[in-house]
Amino acid sequence: MIVSEYVRGLKNNYVRIRELSLPDERKYQYCIMKRGGITGLLPFEIRYIDSDAYMYYDITSRQNISTLYSKKPLDRNWVISFFSSMKRIRNEAVRFLLDPANLIWNPGNVYQDLKTGNFGYLYVPYLDEDNGFSEMVDFIVGHVDYEDEELVRCVYLVAEQYKSGGDAYVDEKIYSDIEELKKPASGMKNTVQAGGPGISEKTVSEPERTGDMKTIYSCSEAIGDEFTDFWERPVKLRPEEKKHGKAAEEEAKNGGIISFFSRIRNKDRRLRKEYEFESEAEPAVAEEIRYSDAETPGDEDPEGTVFVDLSADDGTRRLNSENGECIRVLSGGSIVIGKKGEDADLVIDEKEISRMHARIFLKDEDYYVEDLNSTNGTFKNGVRLKPYEQKKLSKGDEIKLATKKLIFT
């Protein structure tokens, strides 16, 4: 399993991977990677620290897709773009005599430029571990836009065929299956023909996702009585492919991944609406209390107004400006701060702020600040955080985003 960590330089941010043994830099893969210039691969170099060797990859101005799409779905254009990029980078690796199996695919280590949308990949020379592509497939299935039925069908079929065919399916057929998404929408068709042998024709329900998609292919135990089918349409198998005996019993019991999708649709739609409501909530504004010189706190005025002590801590946490103005009331969950409106919950439209600069989130009853690989840095009480480093916040802490200061109260 690839273990990476984030470090910052004077002007650049990096993800680095420690080599288990000192590399022979004369070998071809190291030489070609250090030379650079391969479109789609992150800039690469080897550094030695205390007799240990580390592979450094420059991720400045990029965001890993695990963070970038934690709150928003992957739409059709993104899926097409990603697999097109995947095809190009694999072909580019082959052109330079690099093994495509050494490309890293887990969502935390695939990066996207927020300005151009281009993807950047890690290539680990002489990799002898899993490259994380199964994690990427699970991530796409778990975050796909479930309002697009044909997209869901396509992603599901890709996931099923990769599960059964492995790398051979990736080499031979995955791109042609994704190409089907470029064809004009066929409307509300309910039946789809799988792209490869051994895949049945199935009636597809409109699905939804859950928070834990790692169990998505063996999900019968996750289906509870509280879920109801969105469409009451059974899975159809071709007559020549009907299952018998224990296989048929198991099929009827589990209902397949499509049945699972349909059962959880309503739950996920509700969760999305709750998130949208939370994101759009307006900050609370403290009521201004006035009293004349003749009044003293605690006394009632002629209209019956009573002084309220606002200094008491009611447990509510806020982000204030330097002059004490409340910018945002924190109500649990997480908020992303940045200058890109579609990706940020709290927008600070200043040129030194990154599109996704930092995140404030609640964990175990405490709030934390996390730098999101920002260009100009996130600081807590004057100390700069590493990319994706998380620090617990205490009341009165100063959070500085580049030159913009916020006070956590």
Backbone hydrogen bonds, N-H to C=O, Kabsch-Sander energy under -0.5 kcal/mol:
donor,donor_aa,acceptor,acceptor_aa,energy
4,S,2,I,-0.6
5,E,16,R,-1.8
7,V,14,Y,-2.5
9,G,12,N,-4.0
14,Y,7,V,-3.3
15,V,57,Y,-2.1
16,R,5,E,-3.0
17,I,55,M,-2.1
18,R,3,V,-0.6
19,E,53,A,-2.9
25,E,23,P,-1.1
27,K,24,D,-2.1
31,C,27,K,-2.2
32,I,28,Y,-2.8
33,M,29,Q,-1.9
34,K,30,Y,-2.4
35,R,31,C,-1.6
36,G,32,I,-1.1
39,T,37,G,-0.8
41,L,38,I,-1.9
42,L,121,Y,-2.8
45,E,56,Y,-1.7
47,R,54,Y,-2.5
49,I,52,D,-2.7
52,D,49,I,-1.8
54,Y,47,R,-2.9
55,M,17,I,-3.1
56,Y,45,E,-3.3
56,Y,54,Y,-0.6
57,Y,15,V,-2.2
58,D,43,P,-1.7
59,I,13,N,-2.3
59,I,57,Y,-0.5
60,T,13,N,-0.6
62,R,59,I,-1.8
63,Q,112,Q,-1.9
65,I,107,P,-0.6
65,I,110,V,-2.2
66,S,107,P,-1.3
67,T,64,N,-0.8
68,L,64,N,-2.5
69,Y,65,I,-2.1
70,S,67,T,-1.4
74,L,143,H,-2.9
75,D,73,P,-0.7
79,V,75,D,-2.2
80,I,76,R,-2.6
81,S,77,N,-2.6
82,F,78,W,-3.1
83,F,79,V,-2.3
84,S,80,I,-2.1
85,S,81,S,-2.3
86,M,82,F,-2.6
87,K,83,F,-2.2
88,R,84,S,-2.2
89,I,85,S,-2.7
90,R,86,M,-2.0
91,N,87,K,-2.2
92,E,88,R,-2.7
93,A,89,I,-2.2
94,V,90,R,-2.1
95,R,91,N,-2.2
96,F,92,E,-1.4
97,L,94,V,-1.8
98,L,93,A,-3.3
102,N,99,D,-2.2
103,L,100,P,-1.7
104,I,122,L,-2.3
105,W,131,N,-3.3
106,N,131,N,-0.6
109,N,106,N,-2.6
110,V,107,P,-0.9
111,Y,120,G,-2.4
112,Q,63,Q,-2.4
113,D,118,N,-3.0
114,L,61,S,-0.8
114,L,112,Q,-0.5
117,G,113,D,-2.6
120,G,111,Y,-3.1
121,Y,40,G,-2.4
122,L,109,N,-0.5
124,V,102,N,-2.1
127,L,124,V,-1.0
136,M,132,G,-1.6
137,V,133,F,-2.2
138,D,134,S,-2.2
139,F,135,E,-2.4
140,I,136,M,-2.5
141,V,137,V,-2.4
142,G,138,D,-2.4
143,H,139,F,-1.3
143,H,140,I,-0.5
144,V,140,I,-1.1
145,D,74,L,-2.3
146,Y,144,V,-0.8
148,D,145,D,-1.4
149,E,147,E,-0.9
152,V,148,D,-2.0
153,R,149,E,-2.4
154,C,150,E,-2.4
155,V,151,L,-2.7
156,Y,152,V,-2.7
157,L,153,R,-2.5
158,V,154,C,-2.4
159,A,155,V,-2.5
160,E,156,Y,-2.6
161,Q,157,L,-2.6
162,Y,158,V,-2.4
163,K,159,A,-2.1
164,S,160,E,-1.7
165,G,161,Q,-3.3
166,G,162,Y,-2.3
168,A,165,G,-1.0
169,Y,166,G,-0.9
170,V,166,G,-1.3
171,D,167,D,-2.4
172,E,168,A,-1.8
173,K,169,Y,-2.7
174,I,169,Y,-1.9
177,D,173,K,-1.8
178,I,174,I,-1.8
179,E,175,Y,-2.0
180,E,176,S,-0.6
180,E,177,D,-0.9
181,L,178,I,-2.1
182,K,179,E,-1.8
183,K,180,E,-1.1
189,K,187,G,-1.1
192,V,202,K,-1.2
194,A,192,V,-0.6
199,I,196,G,-1.1
200,S,198,G,-0.5
202,K,192,V,-1.0
202,K,200,S,-0.5
204,V,190,N,-2.7
204,V,202,K,-0.5
208,E,261,F,-0.9
213,M,211,G,-0.7
215,T,212,D,-0.6
216,I,213,M,-1.6
218,S,215,T,-1.3
222,A,219,C,-1.0
223,I,219,C,-0.6
223,I,220,S,-1.0
224,G,222,A,-0.7
227,F,224,G,-1.4
228,T,263,R,-0.6
233,R,231,W,-1.7
241,E,238,R,-1.7
242,K,239,P,-1.1
247,A,244,H,-1.1
248,A,244,H,-0.7
249,E,245,G,-2.0
250,E,246,K,-2.7
251,E,247,A,-2.3
252,A,248,A,-2.5
253,K,249,E,-2.2
254,N,250,E,-2.7
255,G,251,E,-2.7
259,S,255,G,-0.9
260,F,256,G,-1.7
261,F,257,I,-2.5
262,S,258,I,-2.3
263,R,259,S,-1.9
264,I,260,F,-1.4
264,I,261,F,-0.5
265,R,262,S,-0.7
268,D,264,I,-2.1
269,R,265,R,-2.5
270,R,266,N,-2.0
271,L,267,K,-2.0
272,R,268,D,-2.5
273,K,269,R,-2.3
274,E,270,R,-2.2
275,Y,271,L,-2.0
276,E,272,R,-2.8
277,F,273,K,-2.6
278,E,274,E,-2.3
279,S,275,Y,-2.8
280,E,276,E,-1.9
281,A,277,F,-0.6
281,A,278,E,-0.8
290,R,288,E,-0.5
295,E,292,S,-1.3
299,D,296,T,-2.5
301,D,305,T,-1.2
304,G,301,D,-2.5
310,L,308,V,-0.9
312,A,309,D,-0.6
314,D,312,A,-0.7
317,R,330,L,-0.7
319,L,328,R,-2.8
320,N,318,R,-0.6
320,N,407,I,-2.9
321,S,325,E,-2.7
324,G,321,S,-1.7
327,I,319,L,-2.9
328,R,319,L,-1.6
330,L,317,R,-3.1
330,L,328,R,-0.5
331,S,329,V,-0.5
331,S,332,G,-0.6
335,I,360,I,-2.6
337,I,358,A,-3.3
338,G,346,L,-1.9
339,K,354,S,-1.4
340,K,355,R,-1.5
341,G,339,K,-0.8
343,D,340,K,-1.3
344,A,340,K,-1.9
345,D,336,V,-2.1
346,L,336,V,-2.4
347,V,345,D,-0.5
348,I,338,G,-2.0
349,D,347,V,-0.5
350,E,348,I,-2.0
353,I,350,E,-1.8
357,H,337,I,-2.2
357,H,354,S,-0.5
358,A,337,I,-1.8
359,R,370,E,-2.5
360,I,335,I,-2.5
361,F,368,Y,-2.1
362,L,333,G,-2.5
363,K,366,D,-3.3
366,D,363,K,-1.6
368,Y,361,F,-2.7
369,V,391,K,-2.6
370,E,359,R,-2.5
371,D,389,E,-1.5
372,L,357,H,-2.6
379,F,400,K,-2.7
380,K,383,V,-2.5
381,N,379,F,-0.6
381,N,398,E,-2.9
383,V,380,K,-1.9
384,R,382,G,-0.5
385,L,378,T,-3.1
388,Y,371,D,-1.8
389,E,386,K,-2.4
391,K,369,V,-2.5
393,L,367,Y,-3.2
396,G,408,F,-3.9
397,D,394,S,-2.3
399,I,397,D,-0.5
399,I,406,L,-3.3
400,K,379,F,-2.6
400,K,398,E,-0.5
401,L,399,I,-0.5
401,L,404,K,-3.3
402,A,377,G,-2.0
402,A,400,K,-0.7
403,T,401,L,-0.7
404,K,401,L,-2.6
405,K,403,T,-0.5
406,L,399,I,-3.1
407,I,320,N,-2.8
408,F,397,D,-2.8
409,T,318,R,-2.5
409,T,407,I,-0.7
